[in-house]
């Protein structure tokens, strides 16, 4: 008799396309589902058009770029998040990788989460 393993390997849920600023509110349920089911969520080119006062203020506090802060937010949002930010140069790759080292405070994470979809 063949038994199934208790834990499933991560599955790929596909990507949602590019014009999102981080994960759009309408995709939150998808990210939550992926997390519950242990499915990798891959937002392709999720950092296009990031900006706003809140993001810039948090970036300044960390000595980082708004893009690095947005990447740090994505990575904190869910353990199944695997963003593909797009990179055109070695310098840009290094900048993106530096975003992995940024630890947002709870307040910063909540402020960025709250501004999703707002014009800030």
C-alpha positions in Angstrom: 0.0 0.0 0.0 1.3 3.4 -1.0 1.2 6.1 1.8 1.2 9.8 1.2 3.8 12.0 3.0 2.4 14.1 5.8 3.8 17.3 4.4 3.4 18.3 0.8 6.3 19.9 -1.1 5.8 23.6 -2.1 3.8 24.0 -5.3 3.9 26.8 -7.7 0.7 28.9 -8.0 1.9 30.7 -11.1 2.3 34.5 -11.4 -0.2 37.3 -11.4 1.5 39.6 -13.9 3.3 42.9 -13.5 1.5 46.1 -12.8 1.0 45.6 -9.1 2.4 47.7 -6.4 3.4 45.0 -4.0 0.5 42.6 -3.7 -2.8 44.3 -4.6 -5.6 43.9 -2.2 -7.6 41.7 -4.6 -4.7 39.2 -4.4 -4.6 39.0 -0.7 -7.0 36.1 -0.6 -4.8 34.2 -3.1 -1.7 34.8 -1.0 -3.5 33.6 2.1 -4.8 30.5 0.3 -1.3 29.8 -1.0 0.1 30.1 2.5 -2.5 27.8 4.0 -1.9 25.2 1.2 1.9 25.6 1.2 1.9 26.8 -2.4 4.6 29.2 -3.7 3.1 32.6 -4.6 5.2 34.3 -7.4 4.4 38.0 -8.1 6.3 38.8 -11.3 7.9 42.3 -11.5 6.0 43.3 -8.3 8.1 46.4 -7.7 7.1 48.4 -10.7 5.8 51.8 -9.8 6.5 51.6 -6.1 6.5 54.9 -4.3 4.6 57.2 -2.0 5.4 59.3 1.1 5.2 56.4 3.6 7.5 54.2 1.6 10.0 57.0 1.1 10.0 57.9 4.8 10.6 54.3 5.9 13.3 53.9 3.2 15.1 57.0 4.6 15.0 55.6 8.1 16.6 52.4 6.9 19.1 54.1 4.6 17.5 52.1 1.8 15.7 52.7 -1.4 11.9 52.5 -1.7 12.3 49.4 -3.9 14.3 47.7 -1.2 11.6 48.5 1.4 8.9 47.2 -0.9 10.8 44.0 -1.4 11.3 43.6 2.4 7.5 44.1 2.8 6.7 41.4 0.2 9.1 39.0 1.9 7.6 39.6 5.3 4.0 39.4 3.9 4.2 35.7 3.6 6.7 32.8 3.9 5.5 31.5 0.5 6.1 34.8 -1.3 8.8 34.5 -4.0 8.9 37.8 -5.8 10.7 38.2 -9.1 11.6 41.9 -9.1 13.4 42.0 -12.4 17.0 43.0 -12.7 18.8 44.6 -15.6 22.3 44.9 -14.1 24.7 43.5 -11.5 24.3 46.7 -9.5 20.5 46.4 -9.5 20.8 42.8 -8.5 22.9 43.8 -5.5 20.4 46.5 -4.6 17.6 43.9 -4.7 19.6 41.4 -2.6 20.2 44.1 0.0 16.5 44.3 0.5 16.7 40.8 2.0 18.6 42.2 4.9 16.0 44.8 5.9 13.8 44.0 8.9 10.7 46.2 9.0 9.3 47.0 12.4 5.7 45.9 13.1 4.6 49.5 12.8 6.4 50.0 9.4 4.9 46.7 8.1 1.4 47.8 9.1 1.8 51.3 7.7 2.8 49.8 4.3 0.1 47.2 4.5 -2.5 49.9 5.2 -1.4 52.1 2.3 -2.0 49.3 -0.3 -4.3 50.8 -2.8 -4.2 54.3 -1.4 -2.7 57.1 -3.3 0.0 57.6 -0.7 
